[in-house]
Amino acid sequence: MYQNEKKTVSILIPAYNEQDVLELLYDRLNKIINTLNNYNFEILFINDGSKDSTLEIIKEFRKNDNRISFVNLSRNYGKETAMIAGLDYSIGDCVIIMDADLQDPPELIPQMLGYWEEGFDDIYARRKSRKGESFLKKFTSKLYYKTLENVTNIEIQKDTGDFRLLDRRCVEALKSIRESQRYTKGLFSWIGYNKKEILFDRDARAAGKTKWNYKKLIDLSIDGLTSFTTAPLRWSAIIGLLISFAGFIYMGIIIFKTILYGIDVPGYSSTMVVILFLGGIQLIFLGIIGEYLGRAFYETKGRPLYFVDSYNDKKENNLNLNKNIKE
């Protein structure tokens, strides 16, 4: 690259049913990037199977702004897959990932670019406050990240989402990881590289409704645990050993009392309690093993992570899917 050639910045925005907020998002984003004349910009929307007018609005943007690009996925695959699709199709020297709902303020982009120019590879935005979220969600999120960090051998950034700037070498590293059960927040930490934190106050959604619920958050949490640690399997083994050891001690006590004092073995009620307790523990452990086995099952299928219906209004040949990775 020549010294005076402008660098290209890709702004990656996954979108699912975001018609209510896109106009406001584009206006705020446009005001920011119009002041950054030292860069070329690509605004890359990933339409993740939206059922409203999201795709049509993005197409209208593109008619008037050649910086707009979009990838239209064949169905709704979820945000984690939409992000890797965006990384696959991004062309920038760096990629900024942000949500469409404006909880991630575009006004932080100049600061991110400043740190990038200083040599940082991963500039991530950490939340000082989180407006519009319940106490329960904040508490469970904090507890989860603390647990995940304690059981893994990597440092997980607390109170940090997907809003960040990634240098091209970070993007290429993430593109090389093709696991189907993705937990991108953990992958950001796992790939390493030179990181820089930015603090910000996270706003409530500018419009529309959140696509997350507790079921999806629990699924994502389980993906995080099973992707980066085998600690639950180890805990199962340790707890099993402790229960067996306690059972042998209790059996010895009963045999000793029966021989020495002639005391009868406790009857039906206590036996049922022990059977139900041990049966419940066994089912929990089988469930933990099943989670890991299920992940192995999905990964061994080797299916593509996603299919693309169109890229900038051109129908995609999915036989060439992820061709930029293979080259």
Salt bridges, closest charged atoms under 4 A:
GLU18 OE1 - ARG205 NH2 2.82
GLU18 OE2 - LYS211 NZ 3.34
GLU60 OE2 - LYS63 NZ 3.08
ASP65 OD2 - ARG67 NH2 2.79
ASP88 OD2 - ARG178 NH2 3.09
ASP99 OD1 - LYS79 NZ 2.61
ASP99 OD2 - ARG202 NH2 3.31
ASP101 OD2 - ARG205 NH1 3.21
ASP104 OD1 - ARG202 NE 3.76
GLU107 OE1 - ARG28 NH2 2.82
GLU117 OE1 - LYS7 NZ 3.07
ASP121 OD2 - ARG169 NH2 2.67
ASP122 OD2 - ARG164 NH1 2.99
ASP122 OD2 - LYS195 NZ 2.69
GLU133 OE1 - ARG130 NE 2.73
GLU133 OE2 - ARG202 NH1 3.37
GLU149 OE1 - LYS158 NZ 2.60
ASP159 OD1 - ARG130 NH1 3.71
ASP162 OD2 - LYS79 NZ 2.80
ASP162 OD2 - LYS185 NZ 3.62
GLU172 OE2 - ARG168 NH1 2.87
GLU172 OE2 - LYS175 NZ 3.25
GLU197 OE1 - ARG126 NH1 3.37
ASP201 OD2 - LYS128 NZ 3.97
ASP219 OD2 - LYS215 NZ 3.30
ASP223 OD1 - ARG295 NH1 3.46
ASP309 OD2 - LYS315 NZ 3.32
ASP313 OD1 - LYS59 NZ 3.39
